[in-house]
Amino acid sequence: MTERSAGTGRPSPLSRPGRARRAVLSGAAAAALLLPPVLLLTPPAPAWAADVYVELNPSTVEAGYLVGIRASCRENTEPATVESDAFADKITVEPQLELLTAAATVPDDRSARPYRVKLTCPDGRVATAILNVVQPGRPSEGPATGFGGTAGDNPGSLLLGAGLATVAAGIAVALFTSRRQRA
């Protein structure tokens, strides 16, 4: 039995062989073209791993300095622990503004190398991060600039000589102009 279009008495376009299949395929192709833009507009579902994490600020520090710790254990209503060979003791991260936070000082005696920092949540979940401890180093003195590096160790004597020469030149100009005005 052939389907008829409503009110025309002619066969429906979908009743002809192959037409229905082409209509379904073209509809699927249109949906496939529209799907990527729709996926771009919908936010991605959060990943399970993103619920539990530990962040260090800064992630590279000299021994003897403070490190900020920010962490998450999904609920963030109970304290968790952070431990590392970079710190003297276990650190307790406390709930604050929907995150877990703390600060720890890297002892002066820690050697320069990367240290693993491990967060352990109350439910047993774990996250890790790397803290890079570097050698303390401060420059003893800056580069010799301002005179192109040619000023030597004591640029004060050069400045004193330049100042005296400027004053002498000023006196000479004053004497020359005063004699000229008299004549």
N, C-alpha and C positions, 0 to 999 in steps of 0.2 A: 504494500500500500504506500502511495506517495503522499508526502506531506504537502499541504497547500498553504500558500501565504494567505493571511487573513484579508478578506475582502477583495482579492484579485482573481481568485480561481486558478492562478498559475501555480506550478510546482514551486516549492520553497527552494531557495538557492542551496540550502544545506541538505536537501534531499537528493541532490545529484551526486553520483559517485565521485569521491575525491574532494568535494567541496568542504565537507564537514572536517575532514582531516586537515585541509589547508587552513581553515578558519581556526582550528585549535592550535596549529603550529604558528600561525601569525600572532595569535594571542599570547602564546608562550614566548615568542621572540620579543614582542612589545614589553612583556613583563620582565624579561631578561635585560632589556635596555633600560628600564626604569628602576630596576632593583639596585644597581650600584649607587645612584644618587640618593636613593632612600636610605641605604645603609650608611652613607656619609652623614646624613642628617640625624640619625639616631645615635646616642652615645653608647659606647661599648660597655658591656657588662664588666664590672670590676673582676680582675683575676684573683683567684684564691691567694696566690703568693703576695699580692699587693696588700693584703690585710695584715700581714705580719712582716715588719721590717725594722731595721735599726739604721740610723744615719748619724754621722759624726761631723761636727763643724768646729774647726777645720779638719779635713781628713789627713792633712800633713802638718805635723807639729814638732817643735823641738822639745827635748826632754826638759821637764820642769815647768811646762806650760799647761794651761787649762784647755779641756776639750768639752764642747757641748754635745750632749747625747739626746737625740729625739727618736722615739720608737713608737710602734703600734702593735697591739696584740688583739686585734679585732674589737673587743669590747672596750678596752682601755679604762675600766672602772677599778681595777686592782693593780697594785704595784707589781713590777716584774724585776728580774735581775739581769745585770750585764756584767760579764766577766771577761778578762783578758790579761795576758802577761804584761801588757803595757801599763796596767794599773796596779796599785799596791793591794787593793782589796776588791771584793765584789761590790758593784754599784747597784743601788736600788733606784729604778726609774719610777717616778710617782705620776699619777694622773694629773694632768693640767691642761685645760682648754682642749679637751677631747684627744689628747696625745699623752704619751709618757715621756717625761723629761728629767734630765739630771745633768750634772757637770762633774768632771773628774780631772784631776791633775796627774799628768804623767810624771813619775818621780825622776829626779835628776840623774839617777844611776842607770836608766834604761839605755840600752845600746841602740844605735841607729839601724833600723830594719823595719819591715812591715810586720804588724801584729794583727792577729785575728781577734775581732771583738764579737762576742756571742751574746745574743739576747735570748733569754729563756722566759717564756710566758707562763702564767699560772696554770694554763691548760696543757702545758708540755710542748707547745709549738716553739720552734727555734728559728732565728734569723741571724745572719752574720754580716759583718762589714770588715773592711781592712783599714787600720790606722797606720799611717806611715810616720815613723819617728825618725827625724833627721839630726845630724850632728849640729850642735850649737856653733854658730859662727857669726861673728860680727866684724865688719871691716874696722881696722884700727884707725884708718884715716882715709879720707877721700882722695881722689886723684888731684894732681896739681893743675888746677884749671884757672882761668882768668887771665893768665899771662902766657897761654900756649904751652904751659909746662916748662918754660925756660926760666922761671923765677927762682928756681933752686929751693933750698930748704927754708930760707928766711926771706920772704918777699917784702917784709917790713922795711928793710934798708933800701930796696928799690923804690918803694913808695915815698919814703922820706926824701930821697934824692930828687925824685920827680916833683915833689911838693916845693922843695927849696928852689929848684930851677924855675918853677912857675912864678914864685914870689919875686925872684930876681928879675925875671922878664917883665913882670908888672911894674916894678920900680924903674927899670930902664925906660919903659914906654912912658911912664909918668914924667920922668925927668926930660925926656926928649920933647914931649908935647908942651911942658911948661916953658922951656927955652924958646920954642917956636912961637909961642904966644907973645913973648916979650919983644921979639924982633919985628 
